[in-house]
């Protein structure tokens, strides 16, 4: 059975590119375009990893991450943050909230990101 990745990203083009790359790497993909939907979808019980943007409508990524890590149903799901924020403050805040990894959009290719995701879900 394929591992399922939930991608929470509001940019349609990036969301589509990520989903396509994940599917080509034999992952099942669920997609949410805002923080509220992402939180709801994470509670289905079958998500193996969450890829989370920080700039989201309704609830931002920090709020989503905090909510995911406080909820019994989602607290153990690995979360990788995907963002334009390069500052140490942002990275530290995400890691303190329980993120398992942090990708700066301008510094990682989709292939590099997929490799990190594969490593994480095989643990």
NUTORVEX-514884 format. One line per 2 residues: number of its first residue (from 1); their letters; for each residue z, x, y of N, C-alpha, C. Coordinates in steps of 0.02 Angstrom, whole numbers, plus 50000, padded with zeros to 5 digits. Layout:
# residues N
NUM = a = Z X Y Z X Y Z X Y  ...
***
This chain:
# residues 123
1 = xx = 50000 50042 49940 50000 50000 50000 50000 50044 50063  49959 50026 50110 49954 50064 50172 50016 50055 50216
3 = xx = 50032 50107 50253 50086 50104 50301 50062 50064 50362  50108 50026 50392 50089 49984 50449 50118 50013 50514
5 = xx = 50073 50020 50562 50091 50047 50628 50085 49991 50680  50137 49982 50720 50135 49935 50776 50120 49976 50839
7 = xx = 50065 49960 50872 50046 49994 50934 50061 49946 50992  50107 49968 51036 50125 49928 51095 50096 49964 51156
9 = xx = 50039 49940 51180 50001 49973 51233 49962 49919 51270  49967 49918 51337 49934 49866 51376 49862 49883 51396
11 = xx = 49841 49944 51389 49773 49964 51406 49727 49946 51347  49683 49897 51357 49640 49872 51302 49597 49927 51272
13 = xx = 49569 49970 51313 49524 50022 51288 49562 50072 51245  49619 50095 51271 49660 50142 51233 49687 50110 51170
15 = xx = 49711 50048 51176 49736 50011 51118 49683 50008 51063  49622 49992 51082 49567 49986 51034 49552 50054 51002
17 = xx = 49550 50107 51042 49536 50174 51016 49589 50196 50966  49652 50184 50984 49707 50203 50939 49703 50163 50874
19 = xx = 49694 50098 50880 49691 50055 50820 49633 50076 50775  49576 50091 50803 49518 50113 50763 49534 50178 50727
21 = xx = 49563 50226 50762 49579 50291 50731 49631 50283 50676  49681 50241 50687 49732 50229 50636 49701 50196 50574
23 = xx = 49659 50146 50585 49626 50112 50529 49582 50160 50489  49547 50204 50524 49505 50254 50490 49547 50303 50449
25 = xx = 49611 50308 50467 49658 50352 50430 49698 50312 50379  49674 50253 50362 49704 50210 50310 49772 50181 50328
27 = xx = 49784 50170 50392 49844 50134 50413 49825 50061 50426  49872 50017 50415 49866 49948 50439 49894 49948 50509
29 = xx = 49865 49908 50553 49884 49910 50624 49900 49840 50649  49956 49834 50683 49974 49775 50721 49971 49795 50794
31 = xx = 49950 49749 50838 49942 49766 50908 49980 49718 50953  50016 49747 51002 50050 49707 51053 50030 49736 51121
33 = xx = 50020 49692 51169 49996 49713 51235 50050 49709 51289  50111 49689 51270 50167 49690 51316 50232 49701 51278
35 = xx = 50284 49717 51314 50348 49733 51283 50379 49677 51243  50377 49617 51270 50408 49560 51235 50375 49547 51167
37 = xx = 50308 49547 51166 50273 49537 51102 50288 49593 51053  50292 49654 51079 50307 49711 51036 50374 49705 51002
39 = xx = 50424 49683 51040 50491 49674 51011 50489 49620 50957  50457 49564 50971 50451 49510 50921 50417 49534 50858
41 = xx = 50362 49570 50866 50323 49592 50808 50361 49644 50767  50405 49682 50798 50442 49734 50762 50492 49704 50713
43 = xx = 50508 49641 50721 50559 49609 50679 50531 49578 50616  50466 49588 50603 50436 49560 50542 50460 49593 50479
45 = xx = 50489 49653 50485 50516 49687 50427 50467 49730 50389  50405 49733 50411 50356 49773 50374 50322 49827 50416
47 = xx = 50352 49845 50472 50325 49897 50516 50355 49964 50496  50311 50014 50487 50334 50081 50466 50342 50129 50524
49 = xx = 50308 50117 50580 50314 50160 50638 50288 50121 50699  50318 50135 50757 50297 50102 50819 50272 50156 50867
51 = xx = 50214 50145 50895 50186 50187 50948 50193 50147 51013  50232 50173 51060 50254 50134 51118 50235 50167 51184
53 = xx = 50197 50130 51225 50183 50151 51293 50245 50135 51336  50254 50172 51390 50311 50159 51434 50294 50110 51490
55 = xx = 50232 50111 51514 50212 50066 51568 50183 50003 51539  50225 49953 51533 50205 49890 51501 50224 49830 51545
57 = xx = 50186 49776 51540 50207 49714 51574 50265 49681 51537  50300 49639 51572 50356 49599 51548 50418 49641 51536
59 = xx = 50418 49687 51488 50473 49734 51478 50441 49803 51475  50470 49851 51512 50441 49918 51509 50461 49953 51443
61 = xx = 50430 50009 51430 50442 50044 51367 50513 50066 51356  50548 50084 51410 50618 50104 51402 50661 50045 51379
63 = xx = 50649 49987 51409 50685 49926 51388 50668 49908 51316  50605 49915 51298 50584 49899 51230 50618 49947 51181
65 = xx = 50616 50011 51196 50647 50061 51152 50722 50048 51144  50756 50034 51198 50827 50019 51194 50840 49958 51152
67 = xx = 50801 49906 51161 50808 49844 51122 50795 49857 51048  50742 49895 51033 50725 49909 50963 50782 49946 50928
69 = xx = 50811 49994 50961 50862 50036 50930 50931 50002 50926  50940 49947 50962 51003 49909 50958 51000 49853 50907
71 = xx = 50940 49835 50885 50931 49778 50839 50933 49802 50767  50972 49767 50725 50978 49785 50654 50911 49787 50618
73 = xx = 50865 49742 50637 50801 49737 50601 50753 49793 50620  50762 49824 50677 50714 49874 50699 50743 49943 50714
75 = xx = 50808 49950 50709 50840 50013 50731 50818 50074 50691  50797 50065 50629 50778 50122 50587 50703 50136 50587
77 = xx = 50665 50097 50623 50592 50109 50627 50580 50168 50674  50545 50220 50651 50529 50275 50696 50486 50251 50755
79 = xx = 50501 50277 50814 50463 50259 50874 50436 50322 50907  50371 50324 50917 50339 50378 50955 50318 50348 51022
81 = xx = 50339 50381 51075 50321 50360 51143 50254 50391 51161  50211 50351 51192 50145 50374 51215 50141 50357 51289
83 = xx = 50136 50408 51332 50141 50394 51404 50106 50446 51446  50099 50431 51510 50073 50480 51559 50129 50521 51589
85 = xx = 50192 50500 51580 50249 50535 51609 50260 50602 51575  50257 50656 51615 50265 50723 51588 50334 50753 51603
87 = xx = 50373 50721 51645 50436 50749 51668 50489 50753 51613  50530 50805 51619 50585 50814 51571 50633 50755 51572
89 = xx = 50643 50725 51630 50688 50667 51635 50665 50611 51590  50600 50597 51591 50573 50543 51551 50578 50560 51476
91 = xx = 50562 50621 51459 50566 50642 51389 50638 50637 51364  50685 50664 51404 50756 50662 51385 50781 50591 51378
93 = xx = 50762 50548 51425 50785 50478 51422 50760 50445 51358  50697 50455 51341 50669 50425 51280 50704 50451 51218
95 = xx = 50715 50516 51215 50747 50544 51156 50820 50520 51152  50854 50514 51209 50922 50488 51209 50925 50416 51185
97 = xx = 50872 50378 51199 50869 50308 51178 50849 50300 51105  50830 50356 51073 50816 50354 51002 50744 50364 50981
99 = xx = 50700 50385 51028 50631 50399 51009 50627 50457 50960  50579 50454 50915 50569 50507 50865 50518 50558 50887
101 = xx = 50478 50541 50937 50427 50586 50962 50402 50563 51029  50366 50607 51064 50345 50592 51133 50276 50623 51143
103 = xx = 50226 50582 51155 50158 50606 51167 50139 50594 51240  50118 50646 51274 50092 50640 51341 50016 50628 51334
105 = xx = 49992 50573 51360 49923 50551 51348 49872 50606 51364  49882 50643 51417 49832 50693 51437 49835 50756 51395
107 = xx = 49887 50764 51353 49895 50827 51317 49884 50821 51242  49876 50762 51216 49866 50753 51144 49801 50716 51130
109 = xx = 49765 50741 51081 49706 50704 51059 49728 50651 51009  49685 50602 50997 49702 50551 50947 49713 50583 50878
111 = xx = 49673 50633 50862 49680 50666 50797 49749 50699 50790  49772 50732 50843 49838 50764 50841 49893 50711 50833
113 = xx = 49885 50657 50869 49934 50603 50865 49936 50573 50795  49879 50562 50765 49875 50533 50698 49909 50579 50648
115 = xx = 49899 50645 50655 49931 50692 50609 50007 50688 50614  50033 50683 50675 50106 50677 50684 50131 50611 50654
117 = xx = 50093 50558 50662 50112 50494 50633 50113 50499 50557  50063 50530 50528 50061 50539 50455 50122 50577 50431
119 = xx = 50139 50631 50466 50198 50670 50447 50261 50628 50448  50269 50588 50500 50330 50547 50508 50335 50494 50454
121 = xx = 50282 50459 50439 50287 50404 50390 50291 50429 50318  50277 50493 50307 50283 50520 50240 50353 50548 50226
123 = x = 50397 50548 50276 50465 50574 50268 50505 50529 50221
***
